[in-house]
């Protein structure tokens, strides 16, 4: 097969996404043994006009099939734990999406480069991960924190940073969005990712307890985008057993990458409700309520802020 890459740089990520969606699983599987979880498929996610997805925050989710999951990790890179997470993923030949804090990426650029070299998707999670979420900041400061984070991650990853992200995927710290910020990101063709369920790994527990909790939630949901933190030692220790359990239970791991066109989603079930506002209000009682909810991950924070 002959592959021609566009002379227009802004089209190359889209062309690469289309290419990966067709050939990446087979190519990656060739180097994997029969007893590992292995790759399933690559799903290009349209970014034209932006969009928001993830049932913890929004009444829509990615169009995953039954027993398909997307692995996502927030807050890294973190030298003490991210290498162990990457080792576990490599051992099972699966790919994840990492939403990086800019200042952590600037402090550990080698880990950012390793994530990309090993084929993972690298998105954005602000520069400083404000403890009160972006909702607690003036709009101008929130935009600045997002822009600085994008620039820091891209500089660590690729050696240069432009005005727009190489990978237009973003996740709010604590899932604390605002309508104004969502609209602004949409005008920049940046997708916003919540999650469909989370590991609650901000709560101290043993790796064994976390494994049982996540598997119970997964078996109930049967599919979806799951939120972990690669900054958590308990998650890094739990991950090998979790990936083995996925294979035993017949789950498939899907990698998401930027793609052409608008984002495709599935509507939430008829009984859908959001945990966003009630959780934010428990954590930050003075936080303003939003008419459209935006779910947080309780206690999600940069390790040196805890």
N, C-alpha and C positions, 0 to 999 in steps of 0.2 A: 504494500500500500504506500502510495506517495502522498506526503503531507506537505501542503504549502501554507506557510505562515504569512499572515497579512503584513503588508508594509505599514499599516496603520497601527501604532502601538496600542491604542485604546481598545482595539478589537481583539487583541491577542488573548486576554483572559477568557473572553467568550468563546473563541475558537478552541482554546485549550479545554474549557469545560465540556464542550460538545464532544471533543475527542475522548476525554476521560470517561464520559458517560457511556461510551461504546466499548472501549478497549481496556480501561484500567483494571477492572476486576480480574479479567483473564490474565493480564500481564502480571499483576501482583500475585495472583494465585500460583503462577508457575514457580515462584520461589518459596512457596509455603508447603509445609508437610500436610498429610491428610488428617492429622489429629488435632490441628489447631482450628480456631474459630474461622479465620480467613476472611477475605473481603466478600462483600455481597454485591453492592453496586454503588455508583457515584450518581448523586442527584443534583443536577444543575438547578440553582434557585434563581429565578429571574429577579433583577434588581431595578428594572425600569420603573420609575415612579415610586420606588421604595415600597415599604409595607411592613406590617407588624404581624407576628405569629407567635403562638405558644399559649396553651390553654390556661396556664397559671395567671396570665395577664389578659389575653385577648380571646374573643370567641371564635377562634379559628386555629387550625394547625396545619402542618405540612402534610401533603398527600402520601403518607406512608401506608404500606400494606400491613396486614395483621402480622405480628411478630417481627416487625422492622423497628429498629431504634437508631437514634443518632446520639453519639457520645459527645458531650461538650464539657469543657473544663474552664473555670474562671480563675482570675486573679494572678496567674503566673506571669512570667516564669519565676520559679523559686528554686534556688540551687539545691536545697536539701531534699526536695520531694519531686520536682518535675522530672529529673532524670529517671527516677524509679517508675513514674507513670509512663514515660516514653519507652522504657525497657519492657514494661508489661504489654503495652500495645504492640510493640515490634515482635514480641514473642508469639503473639496470636495473629499477626499479620492483619491488623485492623487499623483504621484511620479515624481520627477524631477532629473536632474543631476546638481551638483554644482561643478564648477571648482574653486578651492580654491587657494588663495595666501598663500604661506608658512608662512610668518610672521604674517598674520592675523589668521591662524589656530593655530600657536604657542601661540598667545595672547588670544585666546578664544577656548581652546580645548573642553570645555563642549558643545559648539554649534556644533562642528564637530561631537562629539559623538552623539548628538541629531539627526543630519541629518542621520547618519548611523542607529541609533536605530529606527527611523521612516521609514526606508526602502528606503531612497534615494540613488542615486549613487554619489560617491564623487571622482572627478577627480582632475587634477593638472593644475596650472596656473602660475608657477614659484615661486621663493622665494620673489622677491621684486617688480615685475611688473615694469620693467624699463620704464621710461617715453618716451624714444625714441624707444621702442620695442627692442626685442632681435636682430633685424637686425642692430641696431646701436651699438652693442657691438662686440668686438672681439669674434671669435668662442669659444675659451676656456672659456671666462667669461660667455658667454651665456649658455654653457653646465653646468658650475658650478651653475648658477642661477636656471636652471631646476632641477639639482640633489638635491640642497639644498631645493628647494621647495617640491619636492617629499618626501624627508626624513622628513621635518617638518610636512607635512600633515599626513603622515602615523604614525609618532610618536604621534601626537595629537589624531589621530583617534583610533589607536590600541595599543598604548603604546610601540611599537617597530617599527623600520624601517630597512628594508633590503637594498640590492643594487638595487633592482628593485621594482617598485610600486605595491601595492596590486591590484589597479585598473589601468590598463595601458591605461588611457584616458588622453589626454593632449590638452590644447588650448593655442595658442600663445597670449600674451598680444598684443592688437591692431591688431591681425591676422598677425603680421609682421614676417613671416617665412623666411628661407633661404633654398636653395636646400641642402646645407651641413647638416643643422640641421635636415631637413626632413629625409635624408638618415640615419643619426645617430639614430634617433628615430625608424626608420623602422628596423634597425638591432637589436633593443632592444624589438621588438614586441609591440611598443606603437602606438596606433592610435591617429591621430591628427584631431581634430574637429574644423571646422570653423562654420558657421551657414548658413541657407538658407535665412533668413531675420532677421532683428533686430528691437528692440523697440525704438532705438535712445534715450534711457532714460538717456544718458549723457547730453542731451539738457534739460535745465530747462523748465518744463511745468507743468500744473496742472495734477492731476491724470485723470481727465475727458478728457483732451486733449490727453494724452498718450493712454488712452483706445481707443479713436476714431481712432488714428493713427495706433495702432497695429491691430485693427480689420479690418481696410481698407486694410492693407498690407496682413493680413491673408486671407481675402476673395479673394484677387487677386491671392495669391500663392496657396491657397486651401490645402496645406500641407507643412510640412517641420520642420526643427530644428530652433527654435526661441531663440534669445539671449536677456536675461534680465540681470540686475545687482541687486543682493539682498542687495547691499549697498545703493541703492537709495530710499529715503523716498517716492518719488512720485510713484515708482513701487510697494513698499509694500502697499501703500494706494490703488492703482489701482487694485491689483491682485484679490481680492475677486469678484469684478464686472467682471473682465476679465474671470475668471473661470466660473462664472454663464452664461456669454455670450457664452462661448464655448458650454455649454450644450444646450442652446437655439438654436444655429446654427448647431447642429449636429456634432460637432468635437469630436474626441477621442484623449486622451493623451496616448502616448506610452512611456514606460520607457526603456532606454537602459542600458545594463549590458555587461560586457566582456563575450565573448563566444569563442568556438573553431574555428579553421580554419582561413582562410583569411577573411578580411572584404568584405562584399557584398555591392555593390553600383549600382545605376542607372546612366546612362550617362545624362549629362545636355541636355536641349533642343537645337535644332539646332541653335537658335539665341542667345545662352548664351554668355554673356560677364562678365568679372570680374570687380568689383569696386575697386579692391585692389590697383593697382599702382597709379591710379589717386587720390585716397583718401590719400594714404601715401604721395604722392608728394604735395598735398595741405597742409598737416599737417607738414611735415618735408621735405622741398624742397631739402635738401642735402642728403636725404636717397637714397642709391643706388637702381637703378631699377633692377628688377629680370625678367628673361626671362619667368619664370612661375609665374603668379601673386599670391599674398597672401593678402587677404583683411583684413583691420583693422576695428575695431569698434571705430570710431572717439571719442577721448576724454576719452576712457576707462582708468580709473586710480584708484589707491588705494585712498580711501576717504581722508586720511590725507595728500595726495600729491596734493590735489586740492585747 
